Amino acid sequence: MERLQKVIAHAGVASRRKAEELILEGKVKVNGKTERELGTKVTGSDKIEVNGVQIERENKVYYLLYKPRGVISAVTDDKDRKVVTDFFPHIQERIYPVGRLDYDTSGLLLLTNDGEFANLLTHPSYNIDKTYVARLKGIPPKFKLKELEKGIMLEDGKTAPAKVKVLKIEKKQDKAIVEITIHEGRNRQVKRMFEAVGHQVQKLKRERFAFLDLHGLNAGDSRELTPHEVKQLRALAKTGNLL
């Protein structure tokens, strides 16, 4: 279910704020009944009218993007920097990112106009694995990686156990390439986890989201998810298992 004003905005009838004004003014009906509550939530089967005209809802769409570094995980930016939706000029639907990747982090990012789907994949109670590859300054000893695997205390609480694997050690450069899998989505979490054990992340890339990967894609490329992939992601979020 989604908030009524959000559905109206996504249909292109008005901005979110204007949609709220229309609701308060009694100009919106849901299933033939005037609705004046801003907190009202509606389903995909509800009939919504604005000023006596039934709105046309957008088709639900789902995309996978290989986000390059130097791109904002948002639909707009007040500093006029490149945003992820700039890679979809041909898409009419009002898509937005599911979660986010930092400006200087590259990798797999999902975009959709399906609010329920986005919430399923980002809600903290749902355990969706996300795998990153980090280039670290310095070579972490095994005991520090074990700390990450058990969960480490950050300023916003202890992290859940992670899976950590060293992919490559570059002794001459004093660097290491490490793969880490987490299911939480805190702000800058991977970077903060490595900083907590004394290692700065010099480069970070999200390689996988659940069972999805970047196979066949270059930075800036995208593809539409298949109906089966969408179904599998829903099942994984709700039950922890694939169908």
Rosetta blueprint (number, residue, H / E / L):
1 M L
2 E E
3 R E
4 L H
5 Q H
6 K H
7 V H
8 I H
9 A H
10 H H
11 A L
12 G L
13 V L
14 A L
15 S L
16 R H
17 R H
18 K H
19 A H
20 E H
21 E H
22 L H
23 I H
24 L H
25 E L
26 G L
27 K L
28 V E
29 K E
30 V E
31 N L
32 G L
33 K E
34 T E
35 E L
36 R L
37 E L
38 L L
39 G L
40 T L
41 K E
42 V E
43 T L
44 G L
45 S L
46 D L
47 K L
48 I E
49 E E
50 V E
51 N L
52 G L
53 V E
54 Q E
55 I L
56 E L
57 R L
58 E L
59 N L
60 K L
61 V L
62 Y E
63 Y E
64 L E
65 L E
66 Y E
67 K E
68 P L
69 R L
70 G L
71 V L
72 I E
73 S L
74 A L
75 V L
76 T L
77 D L
78 D L
79 K L
80 D L
81 R L
82 K L
83 V E
84 V H
85 T H
86 D H
87 F H
88 F L
89 P L
90 H L
91 I L
92 Q L
93 E L
94 R L
95 I L
96 Y E
97 P E
98 V L
99 G L
100 R L
101 L L
102 D L
103 Y L
104 D L
105 T E
106 S E
107 G E
108 L E
109 L E
110 L E
111 L E
112 T E
113 N L
114 D L
115 G H
116 E H
117 F H
118 A H
119 N H
120 L H
121 L H
122 T H
123 H L
124 P L
125 S L
126 Y L
127 N L
128 I L
129 D L
130 K E
131 T E
132 Y E
133 V E
134 A E
135 R E
136 L E
137 K E
138 G L
139 I L
140 P L
141 P L
142 K H
143 F H
144 K H
145 L H
146 K H
147 E H
148 L H
149 E H
150 K H
151 G L
152 I L
153 M E
154 L E
155 E L
156 D L
157 G E
158 K E
159 T L
160 A L
161 P L
162 A L
163 K E
164 V E
165 K E
166 V E
167 L E
168 K E
169 I E
170 E E
171 K L
172 K L
173 Q L
174 D L
175 K E
176 A E
177 I E
178 V E
179 E E
180 I E
181 T E
182 I E
183 H L
184 E L
185 G L
186 R L
187 N L
188 R L
189 Q H
190 V H
191 K H
192 R H
193 M H
194 F H
195 E H
196 A H
197 V L
198 G L
199 H L
200 Q L
201 V E
202 Q E
203 K E
204 L E
205 K E
206 R E
207 E E
208 R E
209 F E
210 A L
211 F L
212 L E
213 D E
214 L L
215 H L
216 G L
217 L L
218 N L
219 A L
220 G L
221 D L
222 S E
223 R E
224 E E
225 L L
226 T L
227 P H
228 H H
229 E H
230 V H
231 K H
232 Q H
233 L H
234 R H
235 A H
236 L H
237 A H
238 K H
239 T H
240 G L
241 N L
242 L L
243 L L
